[in-house]
Amino acid sequence: MQLIWLRSDLRVLDNTALAAACEHGPTLAVWLLSPGQWLDHDDAPCKVDFWLRNLQSLRTALAQLNIPLLIRHADTWQQAPQALLRLCREHQVQAVHFNEEYGVNESVRDQAVQAALGQQGIAVHGYLDQLLFKPGSILTRSGGYFQVFSQFRKVCYERLHLGLPRLVNELKAQAPTAVASDPVPSEVAGFQPPPQSLRDLWPAGEDEAQRRLQRFIDERAEDYQEQRDFPAVAGTSQLSAYLAAGVISPRQCLHAALSHNFGEFDSGNRGLVTWINELLWREFYKHILVGYPRVSMHRAFRPETEALPWRHAPDELKAWQQGQTGIPIIDAAMRQLHATGWMHNRLRMIVAMFLTKNLLIDWREGERFFMRHLIDGDLAANNGGWQWSASTGTDAAPYFRIFNPLSQSQRFDAGGSFIRQWLPELVDVAEKNIHHPVITDDLFASNLYPQPIVDLSSSRQRALNAFKNLPTRQEERAVT
């Protein structure tokens, strides 16, 4: 008997480990419920709910292949080796197959499983699946991991020219087994189920992911470069949650884009090329996790920035979290996050820079808050984005490049339609004032909207001074 250990790969199509298991013989599937670990990782309740809903859909798809889905409990990943070992003994499993994951805790878990099962004569096989290129295969001439995206992308292009990652062949049903599937729980203790309105925005299942991909390719991709920065426009793929949970693979996304762009990934339609670059950004940040494990452990990629004098400002942090800063574009973005479990990428940069530069609050506070609310929360992408905005990370924005949220608002939500959607208290404010309503005294007289909690000009200078006083960066001599 073979066992596929499902993690962030909740699909039947183009699933490398699942296909490999089925090639070796009759197969069972298992998912480990690990609420203690999920709490430690700040996984959002809406993300856990999304996992469960996709597991339910996957259970149905696996049943059509006669593959039972088993649910086991391992509160933390330290308990994973014994939980899997018991299951292997119960069903005489000869080999366990899984798709690789890349955080520090994930690597420690998988090594412990491999050791525990190996001692009992059970083979364990890991596969490249959630990435196009295996970490460690895209390196600088000196053998290190790239720290600049454009250089990383160039080598990725060279590899893609040599050959594309292949899609896994569609699976055939195996002979029925005597093992019955377990029911998938509808909720997990410690994770409050989200409102139905949020669930409705993110239907579960591979069919939905494929529909979104095809709709994006057919209707939005060609204008993606021009439309992706405008939060009031439906110009993005809305696939991030499905990619994070593995309901769709990056290979499927790449092949769909190439089929619409005559096989080109670095030329042709600019929108499609830009979107393929976003897939490579996702790739880049996961490679960073492996090359520089400290970013998995709440540490800055640039060690000298650990000396930044971050402010302890709990009231300002709370105002930011609740969308009550008095800066409309910031507040609208944060309220979108609360209501939908998602935030437009342009807004993620704006609110992150506001927290880390204008409020000078530690980027880790924002990273943690995002993870606790994002349905597409992904350690690599979330950490990479926050450290980019805070100028503490790889390929980061120069510290002196600080977004002005008012000019960003005027540029990317010129008519204020996004602001009005999420801030009903501003719905009647004139277009000329919507981005900076402090000048309309009548608004504040009725306590409809808060005064700005910070002066943008002086707070910008405070951030510049803090960065200027940092010690000179020391070039790294070893991967840490």
Legacy VTK file of the C-alpha trace (Angstrom):
# vtk DataFile Version 3.0
C-alpha trace
ASCII
DATASET POLYDATA
POINTS 480 float
0.000 0.000 0.000
1.180 3.540 -0.848
0.318 6.677 1.139
0.065 10.243 -0.210
0.463 12.734 2.630
-1.464 15.823 1.528
-0.348 19.259 2.688
-0.475 22.390 0.492
-1.476 20.378 -2.588
-5.236 19.933 -2.329
-5.915 18.758 -5.864
-6.045 15.640 -8.033
-4.841 17.143 -11.322
-1.105 17.745 -11.803
-0.230 16.503 -8.315
3.283 15.050 -8.494
3.291 13.027 -5.263
-0.198 11.659 -5.843
0.710 10.503 -9.334
3.933 8.896 -8.072
2.096 7.052 -5.292
-0.492 5.710 -7.725
2.247 4.507 -10.068
3.699 2.378 -7.273
0.480 0.632 -6.294
-2.825 0.922 -4.416
-2.906 4.302 -2.664
-4.419 5.914 0.406
-4.435 9.652 1.121
-4.060 11.320 4.523
-4.447 14.849 5.883
-3.159 15.762 9.339
-5.225 18.122 11.475
-2.647 20.266 13.313
-4.485 23.127 15.049
-1.705 23.785 17.555
0.809 24.210 14.732
-1.583 26.362 12.731
-2.025 28.667 15.725
1.765 28.885 16.121
2.000 29.848 12.452
-0.738 32.489 12.744
-2.829 30.748 10.089
-6.055 32.660 9.561
-9.399 31.084 10.516
-10.676 31.803 6.998
-7.651 29.976 5.557
-8.225 26.925 7.763
-11.882 26.985 6.700
-10.754 27.183 3.054
-8.548 24.116 3.604
-11.451 22.159 5.075
-13.826 23.120 2.268
-11.247 22.146 -0.326
-10.578 18.888 1.491
-14.272 18.097 1.246
-14.166 18.728 -2.496
-10.939 16.727 -2.810
-12.482 13.808 -0.892
-15.145 13.594 -3.602
-12.586 13.774 -6.407
-10.398 11.103 -4.782
-13.432 8.855 -4.329
-13.884 8.859 -8.108
-10.360 7.414 -8.285
-11.182 4.915 -5.483
-8.591 6.596 -3.231
-9.799 6.865 0.379
-9.054 10.112 2.245
-8.122 9.573 5.888
-8.048 12.333 8.516
-5.631 12.022 11.436
-4.761 14.358 14.314
-1.269 15.658 15.087
-1.730 18.819 17.102
1.807 19.993 16.388
4.207 18.777 13.735
6.338 17.121 16.403
3.532 14.553 16.585
3.483 13.978 12.805
6.049 11.126 12.713
4.144 8.989 15.221
0.745 9.766 13.685
1.979 8.694 10.256
3.799 5.673 11.643
0.620 4.416 13.327
-1.276 4.861 10.077
1.389 3.033 8.082
1.284 0.093 10.483
-2.520 0.033 10.420
-2.645 -0.297 6.633
0.693 -2.010 5.877
1.982 1.050 4.015
5.263 0.431 2.235
6.020 4.001 1.122
4.899 7.546 1.930
4.869 10.218 -0.783
4.625 13.986 -0.256
5.203 17.215 -2.124
7.993 19.316 -0.633
7.401 22.421 1.508
10.072 24.959 2.336
9.847 26.747 5.691
12.205 25.833 8.533
9.487 24.090 10.553
8.286 22.247 7.469
11.808 20.996 6.728
12.366 19.849 10.327
9.006 18.032 10.284
9.739 16.226 7.030
13.227 15.175 8.155
11.776 13.785 11.401
9.125 11.835 9.470
11.734 10.459 7.095
13.927 9.333 9.996
11.107 7.759 12.041
9.573 5.880 9.121
12.935 4.921 7.672
13.870 3.174 10.920
10.811 0.973 10.428
11.670 0.144 6.834
9.046 2.472 5.326
10.287 4.450 2.328
9.621 8.208 2.215
9.707 10.145 -1.065
9.539 13.940 -1.482
8.773 15.655 -4.800
9.135 19.069 -6.387
5.584 20.274 -6.939
4.684 23.731 -5.640
7.545 25.344 -7.553
8.781 25.352 -11.128
12.423 24.987 -10.081
13.905 23.143 -7.129
15.515 25.461 -4.552
19.259 25.217 -4.994
19.008 24.771 -8.760
18.853 28.523 -9.514
22.101 29.940 -8.141
24.609 32.733 -8.751
27.929 31.991 -10.413
29.511 31.821 -6.967
26.979 29.193 -5.905
24.761 31.335 -3.677
21.056 32.069 -3.726
20.019 35.150 -5.653
19.129 38.222 -3.621
17.891 40.330 -6.552
14.771 39.282 -8.409
15.770 40.515 -11.871
18.912 38.350 -11.797
16.916 35.365 -10.526
14.327 35.868 -13.262
16.981 35.957 -15.971
18.233 32.497 -15.005
14.645 31.212 -14.771
14.068 32.420 -18.337
17.197 30.591 -19.474
15.953 27.376 -17.874
12.470 27.774 -19.354
13.981 28.213 -22.815
15.643 24.824 -22.367
12.370 23.151 -21.487
9.114 23.721 -19.630
8.118 21.875 -16.460
5.765 19.126 -17.597
2.229 18.626 -16.380
1.499 15.304 -14.691
-0.651 12.917 -16.720
-4.260 12.578 -15.617
-4.798 9.712 -13.193
-6.873 6.607 -13.814
-9.079 5.090 -11.148
-7.466 2.331 -9.104
-9.226 -0.832 -8.001
-11.557 -0.202 -5.035
-10.054 -0.768 -1.583
-11.714 -1.979 1.596
-10.751 1.259 3.387
-13.487 3.839 3.938
-12.838 7.589 3.749
-13.103 9.607 6.943
-15.519 12.532 7.223
-13.892 15.953 6.838
-14.677 18.194 9.835
-16.574 21.385 9.064
-14.562 23.360 11.624
-11.579 23.063 13.943
-11.450 24.196 17.574
-9.589 27.485 17.942
-10.543 28.734 14.478
-13.821 30.630 14.279
-15.540 29.866 10.957
-15.785 32.952 8.730
-19.120 34.459 7.712
-20.849 32.963 4.704
-20.298 36.208 2.802
-16.538 35.569 2.886
-16.924 31.909 1.957
-19.034 32.894 -1.033
-16.124 34.942 -2.381
-13.861 31.882 -2.359
-15.704 28.733 -3.522
-13.761 25.534 -2.949
-12.528 22.990 -5.450
-10.327 22.446 -8.467
-13.148 23.239 -10.874
-13.461 26.735 -9.388
-9.699 27.289 -9.563
-9.645 26.209 -13.200
-12.619 28.464 -13.986
-10.826 31.436 -12.456
-7.663 30.682 -14.372
-9.480 30.376 -17.694
-11.578 33.487 -17.087
-8.447 35.463 -16.264
-6.593 34.229 -19.344
-9.582 34.868 -21.619
-10.830 38.187 -20.229
-8.222 39.994 -18.115
-4.707 38.781 -18.792
-3.974 40.927 -21.841
-4.734 44.095 -19.850
-3.153 42.818 -16.651
-0.150 45.134 -16.753
-2.378 48.217 -17.043
-5.212 47.097 -14.733
-3.474 45.238 -11.889
-2.695 48.357 -9.841
-6.267 49.652 -9.602
-8.074 48.120 -6.614
-11.553 49.119 -7.807
-11.015 47.179 -11.053
-11.310 43.379 -11.295
-7.972 43.176 -13.051
-6.204 40.366 -11.172
-6.538 36.586 -11.355
-7.924 36.066 -7.831
-5.975 32.794 -7.767
-3.645 33.455 -4.826
-5.718 31.503 -2.288
-5.918 28.535 -4.641
-2.177 28.590 -5.296
-1.388 28.872 -1.569
-3.548 25.826 -0.760
-2.337 23.948 -3.829
-5.804 23.703 -5.379
-4.056 24.721 -8.599
-0.386 24.363 -9.502
2.043 26.967 -10.843
2.679 24.632 -13.776
-1.000 24.749 -14.709
-0.898 28.542 -14.529
2.272 28.765 -16.601
0.996 26.421 -19.312
-2.319 28.286 -19.549
-0.521 31.619 -19.957
1.875 30.235 -22.557
-0.937 28.667 -24.567
-2.497 32.125 -24.872
0.807 33.854 -25.628
2.040 31.628 -28.457
4.490 29.869 -26.164
6.295 33.066 -25.155
7.067 33.901 -21.533
9.459 36.835 -21.941
7.931 38.476 -25.010
4.564 38.810 -26.699
1.580 40.152 -24.763
2.808 42.437 -21.992
-0.011 41.530 -19.645
0.718 37.818 -19.830
4.474 38.373 -19.480
3.842 40.516 -16.408
1.643 37.821 -14.883
4.252 35.135 -15.543
6.722 37.406 -13.751
4.383 37.351 -10.744
4.600 33.550 -10.760
8.382 33.938 -10.716
8.194 36.415 -7.793
6.322 33.703 -5.897
9.117 31.312 -6.866
11.824 33.767 -5.798
10.485 34.230 -2.281
10.212 30.475 -1.706
13.815 30.024 -2.813
14.749 32.748 -0.312
13.125 30.675 2.454
15.544 27.867 1.707
18.632 29.928 1.053
18.174 32.201 4.059
16.281 30.261 6.755
16.348 33.196 9.170
13.453 34.831 7.312
11.310 31.891 8.497
12.246 32.745 12.074
11.012 36.337 12.402
14.381 37.817 11.492
15.211 40.499 8.959
16.915 39.426 5.766
19.267 42.408 6.154
20.710 41.858 9.651
21.750 45.477 10.133
18.115 46.553 10.059
17.507 44.645 13.303
18.942 47.789 14.937
16.074 49.987 13.702
14.385 51.841 16.590
10.892 50.504 15.967
8.245 52.333 17.986
6.012 50.722 20.580
2.751 52.450 19.673
-0.143 50.098 20.530
-2.875 52.679 19.931
-1.576 53.507 16.455
-1.104 49.810 15.670
-4.706 49.146 16.716
-5.983 52.026 14.574
-4.101 50.586 11.600
-5.454 47.086 12.269
-9.034 48.302 12.522
-8.973 50.660 9.535
-9.269 53.792 11.667
-6.123 55.729 10.749
-7.865 58.706 9.151
-6.082 57.958 5.860
-8.905 56.697 3.592
-6.933 54.428 1.258
-5.284 52.731 4.257
-8.575 52.248 6.091
-10.432 51.012 3.017
-7.704 48.440 2.356
-7.740 47.155 5.929
-11.505 46.844 5.904
-11.318 44.918 2.644
-8.947 42.510 4.412
-11.334 41.989 7.337
-14.362 41.436 5.105
-12.840 39.290 2.356
-9.700 37.640 3.746
-7.794 39.240 0.881
-6.219 42.549 -0.074
-5.281 43.922 -3.472
-1.499 43.725 -3.975
-0.989 47.450 -4.596
-2.798 48.109 -1.321
-0.655 45.566 0.515
2.392 47.655 -0.375
0.714 50.936 0.582
-0.510 49.795 4.003
2.754 47.998 4.754
4.829 51.073 3.995
2.496 53.226 6.050
2.901 50.949 9.079
6.652 50.511 8.800
7.645 53.990 7.611
5.017 56.533 8.673
4.241 54.803 11.970
7.720 53.230 12.307
6.168 50.076 13.726
8.026 46.782 13.346
7.188 44.987 10.092
6.703 41.760 12.084
3.551 43.227 13.628
2.101 43.716 10.159
3.315 40.368 8.859
1.643 38.594 11.791
-1.615 40.520 11.425
-1.805 39.760 7.727
-1.214 36.042 8.293
-3.991 35.983 10.883
-6.471 37.384 8.363
-5.378 36.352 4.844
-7.086 33.451 3.106
-4.051 33.334 0.794
-1.538 33.678 3.628
1.783 32.225 2.501
4.921 32.521 4.629
7.301 33.195 1.748
5.180 35.735 -0.135
3.904 37.496 2.984
7.328 37.773 4.570
8.907 38.807 1.287
6.305 41.504 0.702
6.534 42.918 4.214
10.329 42.985 4.230
10.326 44.589 0.778
8.044 47.366 2.026
9.979 47.806 5.267
13.323 47.969 3.383
14.662 45.136 5.546
14.501 42.381 2.945
15.988 41.028 -0.219
15.637 43.218 -3.303
13.851 45.645 -0.993
12.584 49.119 -1.796
15.362 51.618 -0.957
14.651 53.065 2.491
14.300 56.566 1.038
11.535 55.445 -1.355
8.479 55.872 0.844
5.036 55.706 -0.684
2.841 58.695 0.070
-0.560 57.072 0.676
-2.395 60.190 -0.509
-0.638 60.348 -3.871
-0.963 56.562 -4.213
-4.681 56.927 -3.555
-5.066 59.725 -6.078
-3.133 57.761 -8.684
-4.739 54.321 -8.296
-8.240 55.190 -7.038
-8.656 58.566 -8.710
-12.449 58.717 -8.454
-12.496 57.287 -4.940
-14.746 54.372 -5.902
-12.710 51.819 -3.901
-12.655 54.103 -0.873
-16.421 54.614 -1.023
-16.995 50.864 -1.340
-15.282 50.155 1.972
-15.786 53.418 3.877
-19.526 54.134 3.777
-18.990 57.119 6.070
-17.219 58.833 3.157
-19.700 57.925 0.451
-20.980 61.503 0.080
-17.591 63.241 0.235
-16.717 65.144 -2.929
-14.194 63.566 -5.270
-11.662 66.358 -4.675
-11.690 65.612 -0.926
-12.139 61.842 -0.832
-8.430 61.045 -0.550
-7.725 63.552 2.218
-11.001 64.454 3.943
-9.291 66.270 6.821
-10.072 69.559 5.107
-13.838 68.981 5.405
-14.487 70.014 8.985
-18.144 69.020 8.898
-17.107 65.396 8.490
-15.356 65.347 11.832
-17.970 67.406 13.620
-20.322 64.434 13.314
-17.593 61.936 14.343
-18.118 59.981 11.142
-14.455 59.556 10.356
-11.290 59.884 12.472
-8.634 62.553 12.161
-5.352 61.264 10.664
-3.290 59.615 13.402
0.020 60.824 11.980
1.463 63.691 9.950
2.735 62.150 6.735
5.557 64.625 6.158
7.159 64.618 9.608
6.701 60.854 10.005
8.429 60.306 6.684
11.401 62.310 7.888
11.449 60.323 11.144
11.748 57.101 9.134
14.510 58.517 6.943
16.488 59.522 10.018
16.054 56.079 11.563
17.420 54.348 8.459
20.260 56.831 7.964
21.585 56.024 11.422
21.857 52.294 10.782
25.324 50.696 10.647
26.753 50.084 7.198
25.591 46.847 5.668
28.044 44.018 6.021
28.205 41.761 3.030
27.227 38.214 3.922
29.905 35.605 3.739
27.747 32.580 4.400
24.159 31.458 4.105
22.520 31.723 7.543
LINES 1 481
480 0 1 2 3 4 5 6 7 8 9 10 11 12 13 14 15 16 17 18 19 20 21 22 23 24 25 26 27 28 29 30 31 32 33 34 35 36 37 38 39 40 41 42 43 44 45 46 47 48 49 50 51 52 53 54 55 56 57 58 59 60 61 62 63 64 65 66 67 68 69 70 71 72 73 74 75 76 77 78 79 80 81 82 83 84 85 86 87 88 89 90 91 92 93 94 95 96 97 98 99 100 101 102 103 104 105 106 107 108 109 110 111 112 113 114 115 116 117 118 119 120 121 122 123 124 125 126 127 128 129 130 131 132 133 134 135 136 137 138 139 140 141 142 143 144 145 146 147 148 149 150 151 152 153 154 155 156 157 158 159 160 161 162 163 164 165 166 167 168 169 170 171 172 173 174 175 176 177 178 179 180 181 182 183 184 185 186 187 188 189 190 191 192 193 194 195 196 197 198 199 200 201 202 203 204 205 206 207 208 209 210 211 212 213 214 215 216 217 218 219 220 221 222 223 224 225 226 227 228 229 230 231 232 233 234 235 236 237 238 239 240 241 242 243 244 245 246 247 248 249 250 251 252 253 254 255 256 257 258 259 260 261 262 263 264 265 266 267 268 269 270 271 272 273 274 275 276 277 278 279 280 281 282 283 284 285 286 287 288 289 290 291 292 293 294 295 296 297 298 299 300 301 302 303 304 305 306 307 308 309 310 311 312 313 314 315 316 317 318 319 320 321 322 323 324 325 326 327 328 329 330 331 332 333 334 335 336 337 338 339 340 341 342 343 344 345 346 347 348 349 350 351 352 353 354 355 356 357 358 359 360 361 362 363 364 365 366 367 368 369 370 371 372 373 374 375 376 377 378 379 380 381 382 383 384 385 386 387 388 389 390 391 392 393 394 395 396 397 398 399 400 401 402 403 404 405 406 407 408 409 410 411 412 413 414 415 416 417 418 419 420 421 422 423 424 425 426 427 428 429 430 431 432 433 434 435 436 437 438 439 440 441 442 443 444 445 446 447 448 449 450 451 452 453 454 455 456 457 458 459 460 461 462 463 464 465 466 467 468 469 470 471 472 473 474 475 476 477 478 479
